[in-house]
């Protein structure tokens, strides 16, 4: 950003001051109004205290941008400001700065590096992809051509085909009176309306409670295997396109097969009586057949989709000169291009 002083009457470029505030707080942490104002004056020749206050109010207000948290320290003490925490907040921050081409600058900040390296971010990123996958499956079931595709995929279910197809038909008819189809629609409600940070906690709790190898295997297309985790962390540290995908992962990605058996498993989990989830007790659900059916689904790649997509987007950014850094360490490049499994 230029240090040139604006002429009288010249308008501030759209988003310039707000972006400068956000990047300062992302790199320096919680700061007072005075610290923010002094930074803007020194680095960007933004001198109006009134304008800075207006920008901070816009950034902090729940009914405006809701990107900052305003922290009160009591009577007589100055308020301070900080980036709001959580996956949704990073997503909103990323999408706002992306409008002004400032995502590479965000990716160099202390806030970004620390949060995207955390287990919390990793869990919520995967939860976000699971949510999008299940939401897409709901749309496929309701679509006539998608319904025919689901029926074809159910050929893998053998003797269980009619049972699962009956469940699909009840979901398609929006039958909430039936407990199993109603459970799936309840999942859809939760996915649409739920905050991804809360969904991440719920999802993690279910996975830990079940501790089932067969249930984990049902999700193999939606997880990052251990041998690729360091690679994906490195990719999202340097590639704006990969980061955008992981935050805003769209549905309709052909690398992810519509896993009707995973959806059925989630329905059974939610349909289980609540007392079965008490400490020391587990719902009596046999995921092994669903795992076998899931493995028979057609796949476009033998490599885990998330890793393949992340690496491909990194390569695209590298070729086009869009990485967040001018030079990627050689050991990081070796990691990215070698993490392909056996």
C-alpha positions, 0 to 999 in steps of 0.5 A: 500500500502506498504511503502517498498522502491523498489530495484534499477531497480525494476518496480513500480506495474501496476497502483500503483502510479496512484491509489495513486494519485487518492485516495489522490485527492479524499480525499484531494481535489484540490492539487498542484504538490508539495503536491502530490509529498510529499504525494507519497514520505511520504506514498508510498516511490515514490521519482521520480518527473519525474515519478510523472509528467508523471503519472499526465500528463497521468491522466489529458490528454484528449486523455489518461485517462482524470480522472483529471483536470489540473488547471492553476493559471497564470504565476509563480504559480504552477498548481494544480490538482483535480478529474474531476466532473460529473457522467461520471468522477466518472464512469471512475474513478470507472472503472479504480480503479476497475481494481486494487481492489481499489474501496472500498478505493475510497468509503471511500473518501470525494469526493465519499461520497459528490458526491454520496450523492448529488441530481445531482448524484441521477438524473444522476444515474436514467438517466443512467438507463433510457438510458440503458432501452431505448437502450435495447428496440431499440435492442428488436424492431430490433430483430425478436424474440424481435419484436414478444414479443413487438407485444404480449405486445401490446395486452394491448393497446386495441384500440390503438394497431394498432396505436402503432404497426404501429409506432413500424414497422416504427421504425423497418424500420428506417423510419426517414421521419415519425416525430414520428418514427424519433423522437424515433430514434433521442432519440436513437442518443441522448442516444448513443452519449450524455454525461450522465451529459447533458442528466441528465439536459435535462431529468430533464427539461422535467420531471419538465416541464411536471409535469404529474402524468401519465407520472411519473407513466409510469416510475415507474419501473425506479425510486426509490420511496421515501420510498427506497431512503435513503436505496439506498443511504446507499447501494451505500455508502457501497456495491461495487457491488451495486455501480458498478450496479448503474454506469454501469447498464447493459441492459438485466436485466429481472426485467425491463419489455421492456416498449414500452409505455414509449418509445412511450411517449418519442416519442410523447414528442420529436415530439411536436412542440417546441413552446408548450414547452414555459413557461406556455404552455405544449404539448397536450399529453394524457399519461393516456391511456399509463399509463394504458397499462404500468400497464398491462405489466408482471412484475417479482417483485412487488417491485421497481427493482432498490431497489431490485437489490441494496439490493440484491447486498448489501447482496451478498457483506456482505455475501462475506465480500466485503463491503467497511467497516468492520462494518455497523452501526446497524441503517443502517442495519435496514434501508436497510432491512426494506425499502420494502414498504407496 
